[in-house]
Amino acid sequence: MVRPLATLLVSKGAVPVLRRELIQRVAAANLHLRASDVEKVVRTVFEEIVAAMARGDRVELRGIGAFTVRTRRGRPGRNPKSGAEVAVPEKRFPHFRPGKPMHERPNGGG
């Protein structure tokens, strides 16, 4: 049985989980899978998330959260050194909104 991704992503403390650590955790939790296969799956999932966001699509992982692309409108800005006004172009940036189980988990819920 493959364990849910949400249970594997939870790390104690504020230390981020590196990709190789995630691969090791998934492989350790699923001994019937080869480590090279787990690595391919994790890499493919991340590549697909990035590709979907590059297209402007929304990616939702149930129980974890949703990745979206937000747009920040262009605006006038100032050069801090010279004080001259410059145009700041429109920018797109990734945004993550945690799902309810992930949002509640740090406070003892879920």
N, C-alpha and C positions, 0 to 999 in steps of 0.2 A: 504494500500500500504506500502511495506517495503522500508524504505529510504536507499539509497546507503551507504555502509560502509565508503567510503571516506569522506562523509559529516559529519559523526559522529566522525571520528578520529581526526578532526582538533580541536586543542585546542589553545586558545589565549595565547600568551607568550611562554616561553620556558619550561613550566611545563609538564612533561610527564603524559599521561593519564594512570591511573591504570586500571587493568582488571575490578574491581568492578565499577569504574566510567564509563567504556565503556558499561558494562551491564546496568547500570542505564540510560545512554543516549539512548541506543537502546530501552529499555523498555519504556522510556518516549516518544520516537518518534513513537512507535508502541503500542498504548494503547490496541489494540485488542489481544495482546500476553501477556501471563502470565509471570511474572518475572522469575519463575523457568524454563520456557521453553526457555526464552532468555538466561539465564545462561547456560543451557545445550548446546544451539547452539554455543555460544561464546567459551565455553570450548572445544567443539568438533572441531571447526574450528582451534583453536590453537593447539590442540593435533594432528590433521591431518597435519598441517604445520610442526610441529616438527618431526613427524613420516616420512614424505616424505623427509625431509632434512637428517634424520638419514640413509635413504636408498640411499642418494646421488642424489635425484631427485630435479628438479627445481620447485619452486612454484611461479606462477605468479597470482597476483591479479590486474586485469585491472583497470587502473586509480590510483592505489596505488603504485605498484612496484613489484619487483621479489626478492625472497629469493633463494640463491644458496649456495652451499658448495664449498669452495675453499680449495686448498691444499698448504701448505707451505712446501717446500722441506726440508729435513734434512740437517744439516750443522754442521761444527765444531764450537764450542763455547768455552768460557773460564769461569772458576769458578772465580767470582769477588773477593772472599776472598783469595784463594790460588794461583790464576793465572794458575792453571792446565787446560790443554785442555780437554774438554768433548764433547761427541757427542750429538747434539741436534736432537732428532728424528723428522721425518715428522709429521706434524700436520694438521688436518682438522678443519676449522672454518667456522661459518656462515657468510654470506655476504648479505647485502640488497642493492638493487639498486632501487632508487625511479623512478616511472613512470613519464612521462612528465608532467601531470597535477599536481602531488604532488611536482615535482621539481620546477615548475614555481610559485606555490601558495605563498611561503614566500615573493616573490618579487612583489606581487600584480597581478600576472597573474592567469588564470584559474578561 
